[in-house]
Amino acid sequence: MLNSLYQQLNPIAFSIGPFTVRWYGIAYVLGFIFAALVIWNTAKRWKIKFDSDALMTVILCVIIGVIVGARLGYVLFYGAGYYLIHPEEIFMISNGGMSFHGGLCGALIAGVVASRICHMPFGTLADLGAIAAPIGLFFGRCANFINGELWGAPTDLPWGVVFGGAAGNFPRHPSQLYEAILEGVVIFVVLFALSRKNNPPRPRGTFFGVFLVMYGTFRFLIEFVRQPDAQLGYLWGGWLTMGQVLSVPLVIIGILVLMWAARKRLPQMGVAVVNKDDTDKDNAGKDNAGKDNADKGSIAQDNVDKKETDTNAHSDSQQ
């Protein structure tokens, strides 16, 4: 049944003249839209200050960070030296090749930038992003399935799918859908439920830590039934893949983040309110400091001039 459904799917959603829209692109757009809605709703429920300007800033930064990071991550982790020979293809995203781990790094860097622009704690921003991220993962993995990429190992199970092409004409695990369910649906349900539990919300860093642990664990397990990238193959022992190597650090970091969150117990905080009076005082203080420095410089110069005058007078008396 699943195989029959796949055979009817087309990676191209629609075309208008030379303009072609693919399901993969739609998945990105839907992921960012729904992520923005979840972030907005969660911040409102937590009763933290998070206005529309902050939301637009965060989403714009994350869009850039995810796309650039995902592409560079693929080039570095999965390129196997190909892009050293063909550097002009690094940013040819239309040719395929995006890495979740690279996208995560890009999103974190973008989050740091956004937190500084919005004057908002990075920990809270990371928690909000962690709750929303599984939605994008769900749409992305479904698009991978439609594209017939990142398929699983051969199987004789009744839900096996014949992807054809480089995947061969025999059934394989639809590992893309396994990831859509575990990395998308399950993680979102858990984090969303945790976000509704407490009032005030759980300490800063809790949701990000849980996300890292759950994603790293699920990804490591699914890699056992996912076909490794052809250019890399298995890295060791006929079972270890690059995806597993990159996922282990996520679990470790996630545990450390959870320990930090439990020990610090920092409250979730929104956009900081900049007090105009305080700003005026700071500016006045800077002006006064500059004036004091100028006065000190003037006094010092007067002393120098006086000293030179005394020296010249003494010299004239000696002559």
C-alpha positions in Angstrom: 0.0 0.0 0.0 2.8 2.4 0.9 4.7 1.5 -2.2 1.6 2.1 -4.4 1.3 5.6 -2.8 4.9 6.4 -3.4 4.7 5.4 -7.1 2.0 8.1 -7.6 4.0 10.9 -6.0 5.9 13.5 -8.1 8.7 15.6 -6.5 7.4 18.6 -8.5 4.3 20.1 -6.9 3.4 22.4 -9.8 4.9 24.4 -12.7 4.0 27.7 -14.2 5.9 28.2 -17.4 9.6 27.9 -16.6 8.9 28.3 -12.9 8.9 25.0 -11.0 7.9 24.5 -7.4 9.1 21.3 -5.7 7.7 19.7 -2.5 11.1 20.1 -0.9 10.9 23.8 -1.2 7.3 23.8 0.1 8.4 21.8 3.1 11.0 24.4 4.1 8.4 27.2 3.8 5.7 25.3 5.8 8.3 24.4 8.4 9.3 28.0 9.0 5.7 29.2 9.0 4.5 26.6 11.5 7.7 27.1 13.6 6.9 30.8 13.8 3.3 30.1 15.0 4.5 27.6 17.6 7.2 30.1 18.9 4.6 32.9 19.1 2.0 30.7 20.9 4.5 29.3 23.4 6.0 32.7 24.3 2.5 34.0 24.8 1.6 31.0 27.0 4.8 31.5 29.0 3.8 35.2 29.5 7.2 36.5 28.4 7.6 39.6 26.3 8.1 38.6 22.6 6.6 41.0 20.1 6.2 40.7 16.3 9.5 42.5 15.6 11.4 40.0 17.7 9.6 37.1 15.9 10.5 38.4 12.5 14.1 39.0 13.5 14.4 35.5 14.9 12.8 33.8 11.9 14.9 35.8 9.4 18.1 34.9 11.2 17.2 31.3 11.5 16.2 30.9 7.9 19.6 32.2 6.8 21.4 30.1 9.4 19.6 26.9 8.6 20.0 27.1 4.9 23.6 28.2 4.9 24.5 25.8 7.7 22.7 22.8 6.2 24.5 23.2 2.9 28.0 23.8 4.4 27.4 20.9 6.8 26.7 18.6 3.8 29.8 19.9 2.0 32.0 19.3 5.0 30.6 16.1 6.5 29.3 14.3 3.4 31.2 15.8 0.4 34.1 13.4 0.7 36.4 15.9 -1.0 34.2 16.5 -4.0 33.7 20.2 -3.3 37.4 20.7 -3.0 37.6 19.9 -6.7 34.3 21.6 -7.6 34.1 24.6 -5.2 31.7 26.4 -7.7 29.0 23.8 -6.7 29.1 24.5 -3.0 26.1 26.8 -3.1 24.2 25.0 -5.8 21.4 23.9 -3.4 19.2 22.9 -6.3 21.5 19.9 -6.9 20.6 18.6 -3.5 22.6 17.9 -0.4 21.6 19.4 3.0 22.7 18.2 6.4 20.6 18.4 9.6 23.7 18.7 11.8 25.0 21.6 9.8 21.6 23.2 9.8 21.5 22.9 13.6 24.9 24.6 13.9 23.8 27.3 11.6 20.6 27.8 13.5 22.5 28.1 16.8 24.8 30.7 15.4 21.8 32.6 14.0 20.1 32.3 17.4 23.1 33.9 19.1 22.9 36.8 16.7 19.1 37.1 17.1 19.3 37.1 20.9 21.8 40.0 20.8 19.6 42.0 18.4 16.4 41.3 20.4 18.1 41.6 23.8 16.7 38.2 24.8 18.5 35.3 26.6 19.9 32.8 24.2 18.7 29.9 26.4 15.0 30.9 26.1 15.4 31.4 22.4 17.0 28.0 22.1 14.1 26.4 24.1 11.4 28.1 21.9 13.3 26.9 18.8 13.6 23.4 20.1 9.9 23.1 20.6 9.2 24.3 17.0 12.1 22.6 15.2 10.4 19.1 15.0 7.7 20.5 12.8 10.3 21.5 10.2 11.9 18.1 10.5 8.6 16.3 9.9 7.9 18.3 6.7 11.5 17.9 5.5 11.6 14.1 6.0 8.2 13.8 4.2 9.8 15.8 1.3 12.8 13.4 1.3 10.3 10.5 0.9 8.6 12.2 -2.0 11.9 12.9 -3.6 13.0 9.3 -3.3 16.2 10.2 -1.4 17.9 9.1 1.8 16.2 5.7 1.5 16.6 2.8 3.9 18.3 -0.6 3.7 16.6 -3.5 1.8 13.7 -5.2 3.6 11.0 -7.8 3.0 8.5 -6.1 5.4 5.1 -5.4 3.9 5.6 -1.6 4.0 8.8 -1.7 2.0 9.0 0.8 -0.9 10.7 0.3 -4.3 12.4 3.7 -4.9 13.9 2.7 -8.2 16.9 4.4 -9.8 20.1 4.2 -7.8 18.1 2.5 -5.0 17.4 -0.5 -7.2 14.1 -2.3 -8.0 13.6 -4.0 -4.7 11.8 -2.9 -1.5 13.7 -0.8 1.0 12.9 0.6 4.4 11.1 4.0 4.1 13.5 5.4 6.7 12.5 8.9 5.7 9.0 8.3 7.3 10.6 6.6 10.3 12.5 9.8 10.9 9.4 12.0 10.2 7.5 10.1 12.9 10.3 9.9 15.6 12.2 13.1 15.0 9.2 15.1 14.0 5.9 13.9 15.6 7.2 12.2 18.8 9.8 14.9 19.7 7.2 17.6 19.1 4.5 15.9 21.2 6.9 15.4 24.1 8.3 19.0 24.1 4.9 20.6 23.5 3.5 18.7 26.4 6.4 19.7 28.6 5.9 23.3 27.6 2.3 23.2 28.8 3.0 21.5 32.1 4.4 24.1 34.4 3.5 27.7 35.2 6.1 29.3 35.4 7.7 27.2 32.6 10.5 24.8 33.2 14.0 26.3 33.6 15.9 27.8 30.7 17.7 25.1 28.6 15.4 22.2 29.5 13.7 22.0 26.2 16.8 22.4 24.1 18.5 19.7 26.2 15.6 17.2 25.7 15.5 17.9 22.0 19.3 17.2 21.6 19.0 13.9 23.6 15.9 12.7 21.8 17.0 13.6 18.3 20.5 12.2 18.8 19.1 8.9 20.1 16.4 8.5 17.4 18.8 9.4 14.6 21.5 7.0 15.9 18.9 4.1 16.0 17.3 4.9 12.6 20.8 4.8 10.9 20.8 1.0 11.4 18.0 0.7 8.8 19.1 3.7 6.6 21.4 3.2 3.7 24.6 5.3 4.2 25.6 7.9 1.6 27.2 6.1 -1.4 30.3 8.4 -1.3 31.0 7.5 2.3 29.6 4.1 3.0 30.1 2.6 6.5 32.9 4.3 8.4 33.7 1.3 10.7 32.7 -2.3 11.3 30.1 -2.5 8.5 27.5 -0.5 10.6 28.8 2.8 11.8 27.7 5.7 9.7 28.5 9.4 9.6 25.0 10.2 10.9 25.7 8.1 14.0 29.1 9.8 14.5 27.5 13.2 14.4 24.6 12.2 16.6 26.6 10.9 19.6 27.9 14.4 20.5 24.3 15.7 20.4 23.2 13.3 23.1 26.3 14.1 25.3 25.7 17.9 24.9 22.0 17.5 25.6 22.7 15.7 28.8 25.1 18.4 29.9 22.6 21.1 29.0 19.9 19.4 31.1 22.3 19.2 34.1 23.2 22.8 33.7 19.5 23.7 33.5 18.6 21.7 36.6 21.5 23.3 38.6 21.0 26.9 37.5 17.2 26.9 37.3 17.2 30.2 35.4 13.7 31.5 34.5 12.5 31.9 31.0 12.8 35.5 29.9 11.6 37.5 26.9 12.8 40.6 25.2 14.5 43.0 27.6 12.8 46.3 28.1 15.3 49.1 27.5 14.6 52.0 30.0 14.9 55.4 28.2 15.8 57.1 31.5 18.7 54.7 32.0 19.8 55.2 28.4 19.8 59.0 28.9 21.7 58.6 32.1 24.3 56.4 30.4 24.7 59.0 27.6 24.9 61.8 30.1 27.6 59.9 32.0 29.6 59.4 28.8 29.3 63.1 28.0 30.4 64.1 31.5 33.3 61.6 31.3 34.4 63.2 28.0 34.1 66.7 29.5 36.2 65.6 32.5 38.9 64.2 30.3 38.9 67.4 28.2 39.3 69.5 31.4 42.1 67.3 32.6 43.8 67.6 29.3 43.5 71.4 29.4 44.9 71.6 32.9 47.9 69.3 31.9 48.6 71.5 28.9 48.5 74.7 31.1 51.0 73.0 33.4 53.3 72.2 30.5 53.1 75.8 29.1 53.9 77.2 32.6 56.9 74.9 32.9 58.2 75.9 29.5 57.8 79.6 30.5 59.7 79.1 33.7 62.5 77.2 31.9 62.9 80.0 29.3 63.1 82.7 32.0 65.8 80.7 33.9 67.7 80.3 30.6 67.6 84.1 29.9 68.9 84.9 33.4 71.9 82.6 32.9 72.8 84.4 29.6 
